[in-house]
């Protein structure tokens, strides 16, 4: 009966024990040894050094050229054309609109759009 009980069991036969060298090799080649996945730093854009304060000749240039040359006037078009800071561009647009040199098309807070008169 003892022989029948061993034959009925569902367990697989016991594997022979690995040597120390085999265990060390298995541990070294495991995927866990590579460490944590590193996050990418993302794309780094160049810092733009745009003017924060208008000097007198830049002020004259903006206040004469913008009403004549630019068809659509937004903060971004002013920043790209004259290399000024966005806050300076917003102030210039407000002054030009107050003086009546440019006309408002869309007065949304996120993106105001103006055009020449």
VOSE-585236 format. One record per atom (N, C-alpha, C): residue in one letter; chain; atom name; z, x, y. Coordinates in steps of 0.02 Angstrom, whole numbers. Each point is the difference from the previous one (the first is absolute). Layout:
residues N
{rec 'A' 'A' 'CA' {Z X Y}},
...
//
This chain:
residues 117
{rec 'X' 'A' 'N' {0 41 -60}},
{rec 'X' 'A' 'CA' {0 -41 60}},
{rec 'X' 'A' 'C' {0 43 63}},
{rec 'X' 'A' 'N' {29 56 -5}},
{rec 'X' 'A' 'CA' {3 45 57}},
{rec 'X' 'A' 'C' {-70 22 22}},
{rec 'X' 'A' 'N' {-43 10 -47}},
{rec 'X' 'A' 'CA' {-69 21 14}},
{rec 'X' 'A' 'C' {-38 -57 33}},
{rec 'X' 'A' 'N' {10 -62 -20}},
{rec 'X' 'A' 'CA' {-35 -57 29}},
{rec 'X' 'A' 'C' {20 -11 72}},
{rec 'X' 'A' 'N' {63 10 17}},
{rec 'X' 'A' 'CA' {23 -11 69}},
{rec 'X' 'A' 'C' {-33 50 47}},
{rec 'X' 'A' 'N' {-10 61 -20}},
{rec 'X' 'A' 'CA' {-32 51 42}},
{rec 'X' 'A' 'C' {-73 -16 10}},
{rec 'X' 'A' 'N' {-34 -27 -49}},
{rec 'X' 'A' 'CA' {-71 -15 4}},
{rec 'X' 'A' 'C' {-12 -61 44}},
{rec 'X' 'A' 'N' {48 -47 4}},
{rec 'X' 'A' 'CA' {-10 -61 40}},
{rec 'X' 'A' 'C' {9 12 75}},
{rec 'X' 'A' 'N' {30 53 21}},
{rec 'X' 'A' 'CA' {15 10 71}},
{rec 'X' 'A' 'C' {-64 12 39}},
{rec 'X' 'A' 'N' {-1 -25 63}},
{rec 'X' 'A' 'CA' {-60 5 42}},
{rec 'X' 'A' 'C' {-2 63 42}},
{rec 'X' 'A' 'N' {51 42 -2}},
{rec 'X' 'A' 'CA' {3 59 42}},
{rec 'X' 'A' 'C' {-47 53 -26}},
{rec 'X' 'A' 'N' {-34 35 46}},
{rec 'X' 'A' 'CA' {-45 54 -22}},
{rec 'X' 'A' 'C' {41 60 -23}},
{rec 'X' 'A' 'N' {-30 44 -38}},
{rec 'X' 'A' 'CA' {37 58 -23}},
{rec 'X' 'A' 'C' {20 45 59}},
{rec 'X' 'A' 'N' {56 34 -6}},
{rec 'X' 'A' 'CA' {27 41 54}},
{rec 'X' 'A' 'C' {-45 61 12}},
{rec 'X' 'A' 'N' {-15 13 66}},
{rec 'X' 'A' 'CA' {-42 57 18}},
{rec 'X' 'A' 'C' {41 65 -4}},
{rec 'X' 'A' 'N' {-32 54 -18}},
{rec 'X' 'A' 'CA' {38 64 -1}},
{rec 'X' 'A' 'C' {19 21 71}},
{rec 'X' 'A' 'N' {58 31 8}},
{rec 'X' 'A' 'CA' {26 20 66}},
{rec 'X' 'A' 'C' {-44 56 29}},
{rec 'X' 'A' 'N' {-14 -7 68}},
{rec 'X' 'A' 'CA' {-41 51 34}},
{rec 'X' 'A' 'C' {42 62 13}},
{rec 'X' 'A' 'N' {-33 57 3}},
{rec 'X' 'A' 'CA' {36 61 16}},
{rec 'X' 'A' 'C' {12 3 76}},
{rec 'X' 'A' 'N' {42 48 21}},
{rec 'X' 'A' 'CA' {16 6 71}},
{rec 'X' 'A' 'C' {-63 17 40}},
{rec 'X' 'A' 'N' {-42 41 -27}},
{rec 'X' 'A' 'CA' {-62 20 36}},
{rec 'X' 'A' 'C' {-46 -60 9}},
{rec 'X' 'A' 'N' {-5 -42 -51}},
{rec 'X' 'A' 'CA' {-42 -60 5}},
{rec 'X' 'A' 'C' {27 -49 52}},
{rec 'X' 'A' 'N' {67 -7 2}},
{rec 'X' 'A' 'CA' {32 -45 49}},
{rec 'X' 'A' 'C' {-12 25 71}},
{rec 'X' 'A' 'N' {6 66 11}},
{rec 'X' 'A' 'CA' {-10 30 66}},
{rec 'X' 'A' 'C' {-72 -9 23}},
{rec 'X' 'A' 'N' {-47 8 -46}},
{rec 'X' 'A' 'CA' {-71 -9 17}},
{rec 'X' 'A' 'C' {-15 -72 18}},
{rec 'X' 'A' 'N' {29 -48 -36}},
{rec 'X' 'A' 'CA' {-10 -71 14}},
{rec 'X' 'A' 'C' {29 -18 67}},
{rec 'X' 'A' 'N' {58 27 18}},
{rec 'X' 'A' 'CA' {33 -15 64}},
{rec 'X' 'A' 'C' {-40 30 57}},
{rec 'X' 'A' 'N' {-28 58 -9}},
{rec 'X' 'A' 'CA' {-38 33 54}},
{rec 'X' 'A' 'C' {-66 -36 13}},
{rec 'X' 'A' 'N' {-31 -27 -52}},
{rec 'X' 'A' 'CA' {-65 -33 8}},
{rec 'X' 'A' 'C' {6 -74 16}},
{rec 'X' 'A' 'N' {61 -26 6}},
{rec 'X' 'A' 'CA' {7 -72 15}},
{rec 'X' 'A' 'C' {-20 -14 72}},
{rec 'X' 'A' 'N' {-18 -60 14}},
{rec 'X' 'A' 'CA' {-24 -19 67}},
{rec 'X' 'A' 'C' {58 -5 50}},
{rec 'X' 'A' 'N' {61 -6 -24}},
{rec 'X' 'A' 'CA' {58 -8 44}},
{rec 'X' 'A' 'C' {14 65 38}},
{rec 'X' 'A' 'N' {-20 56 -27}},
{rec 'X' 'A' 'CA' {15 65 30}},
{rec 'X' 'A' 'C' {-39 13 64}},
{rec 'X' 'A' 'N' {-51 -40 16}},
{rec 'X' 'A' 'CA' {-42 12 59}},
{rec 'X' 'A' 'C' {34 -20 65}},
{rec 'X' 'A' 'N' {51 -41 -2}},
{rec 'X' 'A' 'CA' {35 -20 60}},
{rec 'X' 'A' 'C' {-26 -66 27}},
{rec 'X' 'A' 'N' {30 -20 56}},
{rec 'X' 'A' 'CA' {-19 -64 30}},
{rec 'X' 'A' 'C' {-67 6 35}},
{rec 'X' 'A' 'N' {-35 -57 5}},
{rec 'X' 'A' 'CA' {-63 -2 35}},
{rec 'X' 'A' 'C' {13 5 75}},
{rec 'X' 'A' 'N' {-36 44 34}},
{rec 'X' 'A' 'CA' {9 9 71}},
{rec 'X' 'A' 'C' {-44 -49 39}},
{rec 'X' 'A' 'N' {28 -28 53}},
{rec 'X' 'A' 'CA' {-38 -45 44}},
{rec 'X' 'A' 'C' {-44 42 45}},
{rec 'X' 'A' 'N' {-59 -26 16}},
{rec 'X' 'A' 'CA' {-44 36 46}},
{rec 'X' 'A' 'C' {25 -11 71}},
{rec 'X' 'A' 'N' {-14 48 43}},
{rec 'X' 'A' 'CA' {23 -4 69}},
{rec 'X' 'A' 'C' {-43 -47 42}},
{rec 'X' 'A' 'N' {-56 -21 -25}},
{rec 'X' 'A' 'CA' {-45 -44 37}},
{rec 'X' 'A' 'C' {-45 41 46}},
{rec 'X' 'A' 'N' {-46 -34 33}},
{rec 'X' 'A' 'CA' {-45 34 45}},
{rec 'X' 'A' 'C' {35 14 66}},
{rec 'X' 'A' 'N' {-6 61 24}},
{rec 'X' 'A' 'CA' {32 19 63}},
{rec 'X' 'A' 'C' {-55 6 53}},
{rec 'X' 'A' 'N' {7 -41 52}},
{rec 'X' 'A' 'CA' {-49 2 54}},
{rec 'X' 'A' 'C' {21 52 52}},
{rec 'X' 'A' 'N' {-49 25 37}},
{rec 'X' 'A' 'CA' {15 49 52}},
{rec 'X' 'A' 'C' {35 -35 58}},
{rec 'X' 'A' 'N' {49 33 29}},
{rec 'X' 'A' 'CA' {36 -27 57}},
{rec 'X' 'A' 'C' {-45 7 61}},
{rec 'X' 'A' 'N' {-9 -56 35}},
{rec 'X' 'A' 'CA' {-43 1 60}},
{rec 'X' 'A' 'C' {43 9 61}},
{rec 'X' 'A' 'N' {-17 49 40}},
{rec 'X' 'A' 'CA' {38 15 61}},
{rec 'X' 'A' 'C' {-34 -33 59}},
{rec 'X' 'A' 'N' {10 -65 9}},
{rec 'X' 'A' 'CA' {-32 -36 54}},
{rec 'X' 'A' 'C' {45 -1 61}},
{rec 'X' 'A' 'N' {-31 -10 58}},
{rec 'X' 'A' 'CA' {37 2 63}},
{rec 'X' 'A' 'C' {49 -59 5}},
{rec 'X' 'A' 'N' {61 15 22}},
{rec 'X' 'A' 'CA' {52 -51 7}},
{rec 'X' 'A' 'C' {6 -21 73}},
{rec 'X' 'A' 'N' {-20 44 45}},
{rec 'X' 'A' 'CA' {2 -14 72}},
{rec 'X' 'A' 'C' {-69 12 28}},
{rec 'X' 'A' 'N' {-23 -45 45}},
{rec 'X' 'A' 'CA' {-65 8 31}},
{rec 'X' 'A' 'C' {5 45 61}},
{rec 'X' 'A' 'N' {-44 50 5}},
{rec 'X' 'A' 'CA' {-5 37 62}},
{rec 'X' 'A' 'C' {-49 -36 46}},
{rec 'X' 'A' 'N' {-6 22 62}},
{rec 'X' 'A' 'CA' {-39 -38 50}},
{rec 'X' 'A' 'C' {-74 -3 -17}},
{rec 'X' 'A' 'N' {-29 55 -25}},
{rec 'X' 'A' 'CA' {-72 -3 -15}},
{rec 'X' 'A' 'C' {-15 -42 -61}},
{rec 'X' 'A' 'N' {44 0 -50}},
{rec 'X' 'A' 'CA' {-8 -44 -59}},
{rec 'X' 'A' 'C' {7 -73 21}},
{rec 'X' 'A' 'N' {47 -14 45}},
{rec 'X' 'A' 'CA' {10 -68 26}},
{rec 'X' 'A' 'C' {-63 -25 35}},
{rec 'X' 'A' 'N' {-29 42 42}},
{rec 'X' 'A' 'CA' {-62 -19 35}},
{rec 'X' 'A' 'C' {-57 -12 -49}},
{rec 'X' 'A' 'N' {-6 45 -49}},
{rec 'X' 'A' 'CA' {-54 -5 -50}},
{rec 'X' 'A' 'C' {6 -66 -39}},
{rec 'X' 'A' 'N' {60 -16 -23}},
{rec 'X' 'A' 'CA' {10 -62 -39}},
{rec 'X' 'A' 'C' {-15 -61 43}},
{rec 'X' 'A' 'N' {27 -2 61}},
{rec 'X' 'A' 'CA' {-5 -60 41}},
{rec 'X' 'A' 'C' {-70 -10 30}},
{rec 'X' 'A' 'N' {-43 52 -3}},
{rec 'X' 'A' 'CA' {-70 -10 23}},
{rec 'X' 'A' 'C' {-47 -11 -60}},
{rec 'X' 'A' 'N' {11 37 -55}},
{rec 'X' 'A' 'CA' {-47 -4 -57}},
{rec 'X' 'A' 'C' {9 -62 -43}},
{rec 'X' 'A' 'N' {62 -20 -12}},
{rec 'X' 'A' 'CA' {13 -55 -47}},
{rec 'X' 'A' 'C' {-33 -65 22}},
{rec 'X' 'A' 'N' {7 -23 62}},
{rec 'X' 'A' 'CA' {-32 -63 19}},
{rec 'X' 'A' 'C' {-77 3 -1}},
{rec 'X' 'A' 'N' {-28 61 8}},
{rec 'X' 'A' 'CA' {-73 6 2}},
{rec 'X' 'A' 'C' {-31 11 -68}},
{rec 'X' 'A' 'N' {28 45 -40}},
{rec 'X' 'A' 'CA' {-33 24 -61}},
{rec 'X' 'A' 'C' {20 -37 -64}},
{rec 'X' 'A' 'N' {63 -17 -8}},
{rec 'X' 'A' 'CA' {23 -28 -64}},
{rec 'X' 'A' 'C' {-13 -75 -5}},
{rec 'X' 'A' 'N' {-34 -20 -53}},
{rec 'X' 'A' 'CA' {-14 -72 -10}},
{rec 'X' 'A' 'C' {62 -35 -26}},
{rec 'X' 'A' 'N' {29 27 -53}},
{rec 'X' 'A' 'CA' {61 -29 -28}},
{rec 'X' 'A' 'C' {57 49 12}},
{rec 'X' 'A' 'N' {54 -25 29}},
{rec 'X' 'A' 'CA' {57 43 17}},
{rec 'X' 'A' 'C' {60 -23 -41}},
{rec 'X' 'A' 'N' {21 43 -45}},
{rec 'X' 'A' 'CA' {62 -11 -37}},
{rec 'X' 'A' 'C' {43 63 7}},
{rec 'X' 'A' 'N' {61 -4 -24}},
{rec 'X' 'A' 'CA' {45 58 3}},
{rec 'X' 'A' 'C' {-31 58 -38}},
{rec 'X' 'A' 'N' {-27 -14 -59}},
{rec 'X' 'A' 'CA' {-28 53 -42}},
{rec 'X' 'A' 'C' {-61 33 31}},
{rec 'X' 'A' 'N' {-45 -40 31}},
{rec 'X' 'A' 'CA' {-59 30 31}},
{rec 'X' 'A' 'C' {19 45 58}},
{rec 'X' 'A' 'N' {52 -19 37}},
{rec 'X' 'A' 'CA' {24 41 56}},
{rec 'X' 'A' 'C' {31 65 -27}},
{rec 'X' 'A' 'N' {39 -5 -54}},
{rec 'X' 'A' 'CA' {32 59 -29}},
{rec 'X' 'A' 'C' {-53 49 -24}},
{rec 'X' 'A' 'N' {-51 -24 -35}},
{rec 'X' 'A' 'CA' {-52 44 -27}},
{rec 'X' 'A' 'C' {-44 29 55}},
{rec 'X' 'A' 'N' {-15 -39 51}},
{rec 'X' 'A' 'CA' {-46 24 52}},
{rec 'X' 'A' 'C' {33 51 46}},
{rec 'X' 'A' 'N' {63 -11 18}},
{rec 'X' 'A' 'CA' {32 42 51}},
{rec 'X' 'A' 'C' {57 43 -27}},
{rec 'X' 'A' 'N' {13 -2 -65}},
{rec 'X' 'A' 'CA' {52 41 -32}},
{rec 'X' 'A' 'C' {68 -9 35}},
{rec 'X' 'A' 'N' {18 -63 10}},
{rec 'X' 'A' 'CA' {64 -17 29}},
{rec 'X' 'A' 'C' {42 -36 -52}},
{rec 'X' 'A' 'N' {65 -3 12}},
{rec 'X' 'A' 'CA' {46 -34 -44}},
{rec 'X' 'A' 'C' {-12 -76 3}},
{rec 'X' 'A' 'N' {17 -37 -52}},
{rec 'X' 'A' 'CA' {-12 -72 -2}},
{rec 'X' 'A' 'C' {40 -37 53}},
{rec 'X' 'A' 'N' {62 23 13}},
{rec 'X' 'A' 'CA' {40 -34 51}},
{rec 'X' 'A' 'C' {-31 10 69}},
{rec 'X' 'A' 'N' {-29 59 13}},
{rec 'X' 'A' 'CA' {-35 12 64}},
{rec 'X' 'A' 'C' {-62 -44 4}},
{rec 'X' 'A' 'N' {-36 -7 -55}},
{rec 'X' 'A' 'CA' {-60 -42 -1}},
{rec 'X' 'A' 'C' {17 -72 15}},
{rec 'X' 'A' 'N' {55 -26 -29}},
{rec 'X' 'A' 'CA' {21 -69 14}},
{rec 'X' 'A' 'C' {16 -10 74}},
{rec 'X' 'A' 'N' {35 49 30}},
{rec 'X' 'A' 'CA' {16 -5 71}},
{rec 'X' 'A' 'C' {-63 0 43}},
{rec 'X' 'A' 'N' {-48 43 -17}},
{rec 'X' 'A' 'CA' {-63 4 37}},
{rec 'X' 'A' 'C' {-38 -66 -5}},
{rec 'X' 'A' 'N' {-2 -29 -60}},
{rec 'X' 'A' 'CA' {-36 -64 -9}},
{rec 'X' 'A' 'C' {33 -54 41}},
{rec 'X' 'A' 'N' {67 -2 1}},
{rec 'X' 'A' 'CA' {35 -51 40}},
{rec 'X' 'A' 'C' {-15 8 74}},
{rec 'X' 'A' 'N' {-1 62 24}},
{rec 'X' 'A' 'CA' {-15 12 71}},
{rec 'X' 'A' 'C' {-71 -18 18}},
{rec 'X' 'A' 'N' {-47 16 -44}},
{rec 'X' 'A' 'CA' {-70 -18 11}},
{rec 'X' 'A' 'C' {-9 -76 1}},
{rec 'X' 'A' 'N' {34 -35 -44}},
{rec 'X' 'A' 'CA' {-5 -73 -2}},
{rec 'X' 'A' 'C' {32 -31 62}},
{rec 'X' 'A' 'N' {57 28 22}},
{rec 'X' 'A' 'CA' {33 -26 59}},
{rec 'X' 'A' 'C' {-43 10 62}},
{rec 'X' 'A' 'N' {-36 56 3}},
{rec 'X' 'A' 'CA' {-45 14 57}},
{rec 'X' 'A' 'C' {-63 -41 -3}},
{rec 'X' 'A' 'N' {-14 -32 -57}},
{rec 'X' 'A' 'CA' {-60 -42 -7}},
{rec 'X' 'A' 'C' {-62 38 -17}},
{rec 'X' 'A' 'N' {7 61 -25}},
{rec 'X' 'A' 'CA' {-58 41 -18}},
{rec 'X' 'A' 'C' {-25 -15 -70}},
{rec 'X' 'A' 'N' {44 -24 -45}},
{rec 'X' 'A' 'CA' {-20 -19 -68}},
{rec 'X' 'A' 'C' {24 -71 -14}},
{rec 'X' 'A' 'N' {-34 -33 -48}},
{rec 'X' 'A' 'CA' {14 -70 -15}},
{rec 'X' 'A' 'C' {27 -6 -71}},
{rec 'X' 'A' 'N' {50 -42 -9}},
{rec 'X' 'A' 'CA' {32 -9 -65}},
{rec 'X' 'A' 'C' {-42 -47 -44}},
{rec 'X' 'A' 'N' {-13 22 -62}},
{rec 'X' 'A' 'CA' {-34 -43 -49}},
{rec 'X' 'A' 'C' {51 -31 -47}},
{rec 'X' 'A' 'N' {43 42 -28}},
{rec 'X' 'A' 'CA' {52 -24 -47}},
{rec 'X' 'A' 'C' {66 33 21}},
{rec 'X' 'A' 'N' {51 -42 12}},
{rec 'X' 'A' 'CA' {64 26 23}},
{rec 'X' 'A' 'C' {53 -4 -55}},
{rec 'X' 'A' 'N' {-20 18 -61}},
{rec 'X' 'A' 'CA' {48 0 -55}},
{rec 'X' 'A' 'C' {45 61 7}},
{rec 'X' 'A' 'N' {64 -7 -18}},
{rec 'X' 'A' 'CA' {48 54 10}},
{rec 'X' 'A' 'C' {-17 61 -43}},
{rec 'X' 'A' 'N' {-28 -12 -60}},
{rec 'X' 'A' 'CA' {-15 56 -45}},
{rec 'X' 'A' 'C' {-61 39 23}},
{rec 'X' 'A' 'N' {-52 -34 26}},
{rec 'X' 'A' 'CA' {-60 35 22}},
{rec 'X' 'A' 'C' {-34 -36 57}},
{rec 'X' 'A' 'N' {20 15 62}},
{rec 'X' 'A' 'CA' {-35 -30 56}},
{rec 'X' 'A' 'C' {-69 32 9}},
{rec 'X' 'A' 'N' {-50 -42 14}},
{rec 'X' 'A' 'CA' {-69 24 8}},
{rec 'X' 'A' 'C' {-23 -19 70}},
{rec 'X' 'A' 'N' {-29 49 34}},
{rec 'X' 'A' 'CA' {-26 -11 68}},
{rec 'X' 'A' 'C' {-73 21 2}},
{rec 'X' 'A' 'N' {-35 -21 53}},
{rec 'X' 'A' 'CA' {-69 21 11}},
{rec 'X' 'A' 'C' {-10 12 74}},
{rec 'X' 'A' 'N' {-55 34 17}},
{rec 'X' 'A' 'CA' {-14 14 71}},
{rec 'X' 'A' 'C' {-21 -64 35}},
{rec 'X' 'A' 'N' {10 -2 66}},
{rec 'X' 'A' 'CA' {-18 -60 39}},
{rec 'X' 'A' 'C' {-75 -5 10}},
//
